[in-house]
Amino acid sequence: MKLQLVPLHEKYKKNLNEMMDEWCASGERIVPSALTRCNYHDFDQYRNNIENKENNGPLVPDTTLFCLDEDRDIFVGAVNIRHYLNDFLLLNGGHIGDGVRPSERRKGIASKMIGLALKECKKIGLDKVLMVCDKENIGSAKSIQNNGGILENEIVVDGVVEQRYWITIN
């Protein structure tokens, strides 16, 4: 399985629709939440609004990239990289939000995708990143740990125990 992170381009319209249709049909919350900023069925609007270019209240500049399985030509997930942390993201959110489409889980994709996202973080000048996950999401915690994540602490946010991991980028 050859994975790469790609920006959303016109040639990936079908890939996006297939992944998002599957995620929506599953009834699960779509993560990273940046994928739900607007309606993906309006491709041009979606592509133009998938990233935040400026500091807007709780939002900071970010980059959203899609994880393409080159061998099968499908999107298997996505990452949202926040360029820096504000108080909200420092508490609960972190630098990287990631998600793997439901049919592609438990295949090691999240660990590989996070590794690729860390390379992107280095390109924008980050040398240490925060990742956060629900304590009950053992798969997510393992994916973070597989990339060098060190648990700093656990906090409760809206009744959910969140684990906060720091990763030093080499």
N, C-alpha and C positions, 0 to 999 in steps of 0.2 A: 504494500500500500504506500504510494508516494503522495504525501500531503504537502500542500503549500498554502500560505495565506495570501489571498488576493483581494484587491479593492473591488467594489461592485462596478461592473462594466456591462454594457449593453449585451455582450455575448453571453453573460451569465443570467440573463432574465429567466430562462427556463429552469436553471439550477435553483435560483432563489424561490421561484413559485413552488417547485416540487418540495423543497425543504420546508418552507413556511406553511404550505397546505398540510403537510404531514404533522407538523408541530401543532397547528391549530386544531386539526381533527383529533389529536390526542387529548385535548382538554387541559393539558399542562400549562403552567406559567412558562412563558418563553423567556429564556435567559441567554444572552444578556438582554436587559430591558431596552437597550438602544434599538433592538430589532423591532420594537413595537411603537416607535415614535410616530409613525404614520402608516397608512395603508400600503402594504407591499404590492397590491394589485395595480396601483398607479405608479408604475416603475420609475418614470422620470422624477416625480415628486419624491418618491422613496429614496432614490439614489441621491438626490440633491439635499435631503434632510437627514440622512442616516448618521451624519457626523455633526458634532457641535463645533463650530469654528471659533467661538468666543466664550468668555466667562458670563454665564447667564444664571444668576442665583445659585441653585444647588448644582448646576451643570458647569463643567469645566471643558476646555477643548479636549476633544477625543478623536480617536481613529477607530473605525469599525472595519474589520477584515473578515472575509469568509474563508473557511477551510475547505479547499478543493481537493478531493481525491482524484488525482490526475488519471489514474488507471481506469476508473469507472466514470469519470467526468460528472461527478455529483458533489454538491455541497454536503459535508458531513457535520458542519457546525460553524460557529462564528466566535470571534473575540471582539471585545470593546476595550480599547486601551485609553485610559485617562492620562493626560500628559502631566498632571500634577494632582495633588490631593488638597481639597478644601476640608473644613472641619467635618462636614457630613461624610465625605468619602473616607476620611481618616478613621472615623468611627466604624462605618459599615458600608462597604462598597469596594474600596481599594483601587489599585491601579488597573487591574485586569478583571473584566467580567467575561466568562466563557460559557458556552453551552454546546452540547452535542445533540443532534437531532435524535428523536426517540429510537429509530430503527438501527442506529449506529453505535449505541452505547455498549459498554463492556467489551470493547475491542482495542483499548489502549489509545484511542483517538484523543481523549482529553489530555493525557500526559504529553503526547506529541504536539498537540495544538498549543498548549501552554509553553512548551519549549520554543516553538516558533514565535509565539507572542513575546517571549523574553528577549529574543533577538531584535524584534521591532522596538521594544522598550529601550534597549541599548542604543539603537539608532537615533532615538529622540533625546538621548542624554541621561537616561535613568540608570542608576547603578544598584538600586535597591527598590523592590516593589512590594506592595502589600496586596495580598489576596485574601478574600473572606469567603467562608462557606458556612452553611447550616451544619451544626454538629451532627445531625442525623444523616447528612449526605456523605457517607463514608467513601464512596467512589470519588467524589470531588476532593475530599481531604487527601486521599491517597495520590491523586493526580498532582496536587500541589506539593505534597511531600516528595514525590518522585522527581520534582524539579528543584529540590533543595529548600522547600518551605519549612520554616522553623516556627512552631506555634508560640506566639507571644502571650496570648490570653484568650479567654472566652468572655463574651458579653451577652447580655440579653437585650434583644431589640424586638419590640412588639410581641413579647412573650416567646420569642424563638432564640435559642442559644446559638450564637454565631462564633465561629472560631476565626481568629485573626492570625495569619501567617505572613512572615517576611521572607523574601527570597533575595539573596545577594546575587547580582548578575556578574558573571566572570568575564 
